[in-house]
Amino acid sequence: MIRAAEREPITIYGDGKQVRDILFVEDLVDAFLTAEHRLPDIAGQAFNIGGGPENTLSLLELLDRIAALNGRRPRLAFGDWRVGDQRWYVSDIRKFHRLTGWAPRVGVEEGVRRLHAWLTASRDEAVPMRAVAR
């Protein structure tokens, strides 16, 4: 989103159809706080924390959302697949949910929109700072 806002090209390694789950930062903080409150019950266990299957999108789908928010499509460059890159990664959050009741509350659409709004506001606030530094 930052590169798109600054009209810089975005490099996609592979075909852009790689799928990832999306977890909004407030949901991650909520997961940490939930774990802290449930520590006696879950101590010593490992968990996957992420957006889970309900909060997935491909890189190309993310670029479509960025284009809709910015009113223009970002410039893209495509590179070769990177060694070790996964075509599909989605966290299995069922164990943590079962033991704590936690689940992400912010979906993909809202999360992308909120991140864009925050980045836009942060960028707008930073402009006077850049002007002063010159």
Sequence and secondary structure as in RCSB ss.txt:
>XXXX:A:sequence
MIRAAEREPITIYGDGKQVRDILFVEDLVDAFLTAEHRLPDIAGQAFNIGGGPENTLSLLELLDRIAALNGRRPR
LAFGDWRVGDQRWYVSDIRKFHRLTGWAPRVGVEEGVRRLHAWLTASRDEAVPMRAVAR
>XXXX:A:secstr
 HHHHTT  EEEESSS  EEE   HHHHHHHHHHHHHTHHHHTT     S  TTSEEEHHHHHHHHHHHHTS   
EEEE   TT  SEE    HHHHHHH     S HHHHHHHHHHHHHHHHHHHHHHHHHH 
